[in-house]
Amino acid sequence: MKIIRKIFLLFPALLLSLLAMAQNKPVEMADSMRSNGRIYVVVAVALTIMAGLILYVFRLDRKISRLEKESN
Protein backbone atom coordinates (compact mmCIF):
# COMPACT_ATOMS: atom_id res chain seq x y z
CA MET A 1 0.00 0.00 0.00
CA LYS A 2 2.88 2.37 0.79
CA ILE A 3 4.46 1.71 -2.58
CA ILE A 4 1.28 2.65 -4.40
CA ARG A 5 1.05 5.86 -2.37
CA LYS A 6 4.65 6.74 -3.25
CA ILE A 7 3.99 6.10 -6.93
CA PHE A 8 0.95 8.35 -6.87
CA LEU A 9 2.98 11.09 -5.20
CA LEU A 10 5.83 10.69 -7.66
CA PHE A 11 3.60 10.85 -10.74
CA PRO A 12 2.54 14.52 -10.35
CA ALA A 13 6.13 15.52 -9.70
CA LEU A 14 7.19 13.87 -12.94
CA LEU A 15 4.41 15.63 -14.82
CA LEU A 16 5.48 18.99 -13.43
CA SER A 17 9.05 18.38 -14.48
CA LEU A 18 7.90 17.43 -17.99
CA LEU A 19 5.90 20.63 -18.23
CA ALA A 20 8.92 22.64 -17.18
CA MET A 21 11.08 20.90 -19.78
CA ALA A 22 8.54 21.43 -22.56
CA GLN A 23 9.59 24.99 -23.20
CA ASN A 24 10.39 25.90 -26.79
CA LYS A 25 13.50 27.91 -26.04
CA PRO A 26 16.51 26.93 -28.13
CA VAL A 27 19.62 26.01 -26.18
CA GLU A 28 22.48 27.83 -27.85
CA MET A 29 25.24 26.08 -25.96
CA ALA A 30 24.01 22.62 -26.98
CA ASP A 31 23.69 23.73 -30.60
CA SER A 32 27.24 25.05 -30.69
CA MET A 33 28.60 21.92 -29.02
CA ARG A 34 26.70 19.74 -31.47
CA SER A 35 28.01 21.68 -34.44
CA ASN A 36 31.60 21.41 -33.19
CA GLY A 37 31.28 17.71 -32.36
CA ARG A 38 32.11 18.30 -28.69
CA ILE A 39 28.80 16.93 -27.49
CA TYR A 40 30.09 13.42 -28.16
CA VAL A 41 33.04 14.05 -25.85
CA VAL A 42 30.69 15.24 -23.12
CA VAL A 43 28.47 12.18 -23.54
CA ALA A 44 31.48 9.84 -23.56
CA VAL A 45 32.86 11.37 -20.34
CA ALA A 46 29.45 11.20 -18.64
CA LEU A 47 28.99 7.55 -19.66
CA THR A 48 32.50 6.69 -18.47
CA ILE A 49 31.86 8.26 -15.07
CA MET A 50 28.50 6.49 -14.74
CA ALA A 51 30.01 3.14 -15.73
CA GLY A 52 32.79 3.64 -13.18
CA LEU A 53 30.31 4.43 -10.42
CA ILE A 54 28.16 1.42 -11.27
CA LEU A 55 31.20 -0.85 -11.32
CA TYR A 56 32.39 0.57 -7.99
CA VAL A 57 29.02 0.01 -6.31
CA PHE A 58 28.77 -3.52 -7.74
CA ARG A 59 32.22 -4.48 -6.47
CA LEU A 60 31.57 -2.87 -3.09
CA ASP A 61 28.34 -4.85 -2.75
CA ARG A 62 30.16 -8.09 -3.53
CA LYS A 63 32.85 -7.33 -0.94
CA ILE A 64 30.28 -6.47 1.72
CA SER A 65 28.33 -9.65 0.97
CA ARG A 66 31.51 -11.70 1.26
CA LEU A 67 32.37 -10.09 4.61
CA GLU A 68 28.84 -10.73 5.90
CA LYS A 69 29.10 -14.41 4.96
CA GLU A 70 32.49 -14.72 6.67
CA SER A 71 31.27 -13.09 9.86
CA ASN A 72 28.44 -15.64 10.28
C-alpha positions as a Python dict, from the first residue, in 0.01 Angstrom:
ca = {
    (1, 'M'): (0, 0, 0),
    (2, 'K'): (288, 237, 79),
    (3, 'I'): (446, 171, -258),
    (4, 'I'): (128, 265, -440),
    (5, 'R'): (105, 586, -237),
    (6, 'K'): (465, 674, -325),
    (7, 'I'): (399, 610, -693),
    (8, 'F'): (95, 835, -687),
    (9, 'L'): (298, 1109, -520),
    (10, 'L'): (583, 1069, -766),
    (11, 'F'): (360, 1085, -1074),
    (12, 'P'): (254, 1452, -1035),
    (13, 'A'): (613, 1552, -970),
    (14, 'L'): (719, 1387, -1294),
    (15, 'L'): (441, 1563, -1482),
    (16, 'L'): (548, 1899, -1343),
    (17, 'S'): (905, 1838, -1448),
    (18, 'L'): (790, 1743, -1799),
    (19, 'L'): (590, 2063, -1823),
    (20, 'A'): (892, 2264, -1718),
    (21, 'M'): (1108, 2090, -1978),
    (22, 'A'): (854, 2143, -2256),
    (23, 'Q'): (959, 2499, -2320),
    (24, 'N'): (1039, 2590, -2679),
    (25, 'K'): (1350, 2791, -2604),
    (26, 'P'): (1651, 2693, -2813),
    (27, 'V'): (1962, 2601, -2618),
    (28, 'E'): (2248, 2783, -2785),
    (29, 'M'): (2524, 2608, -2596),
    (30, 'A'): (2401, 2262, -2698),
    (31, 'D'): (2369, 2373, -3060),
    (32, 'S'): (2724, 2505, -3069),
    (33, 'M'): (2860, 2192, -2902),
    (34, 'R'): (2670, 1974, -3147),
    (35, 'S'): (2801, 2168, -3444),
    (36, 'N'): (3160, 2141, -3319),
    (37, 'G'): (3128, 1771, -3236),
    (38, 'R'): (3211, 1830, -2869),
    (39, 'I'): (2880, 1693, -2749),
    (40, 'Y'): (3009, 1342, -2816),
    (41, 'V'): (3304, 1405, -2585),
    (42, 'V'): (3069, 1524, -2312),
    (43, 'V'): (2847, 1218, -2354),
    (44, 'A'): (3148, 984, -2356),
    (45, 'V'): (3286, 1137, -2034),
    (46, 'A'): (2945, 1120, -1864),
    (47, 'L'): (2899, 755, -1966),
    (48, 'T'): (3250, 669, -1847),
    (49, 'I'): (3186, 826, -1507),
    (50, 'M'): (2850, 649, -1474),
    (51, 'A'): (3001, 314, -1573),
    (52, 'G'): (3279, 364, -1318),
    (53, 'L'): (3031, 443, -1042),
    (54, 'I'): (2816, 142, -1127),
    (55, 'L'): (3120, -85, -1132),
    (56, 'Y'): (3239, 57, -799),
    (57, 'V'): (2902, 1, -631),
    (58, 'F'): (2877, -352, -774),
    (59, 'R'): (3222, -448, -647),
    (60, 'L'): (3157, -287, -309),
    (61, 'D'): (2834, -485, -275),
    (62, 'R'): (3016, -809, -353),
    (63, 'K'): (3285, -733, -94),
    (64, 'I'): (3028, -647, 172),
    (65, 'S'): (2833, -965, 97),
    (66, 'R'): (3151, -1170, 126),
    (67, 'L'): (3237, -1009, 461),
    (68, 'E'): (2884, -1073, 590),
    (69, 'K'): (2910, -1441, 496),
    (70, 'E'): (3249, -1472, 667),
    (71, 'S'): (3127, -1309, 986),
    (72, 'N'): (2844, -1564, 1028),
}
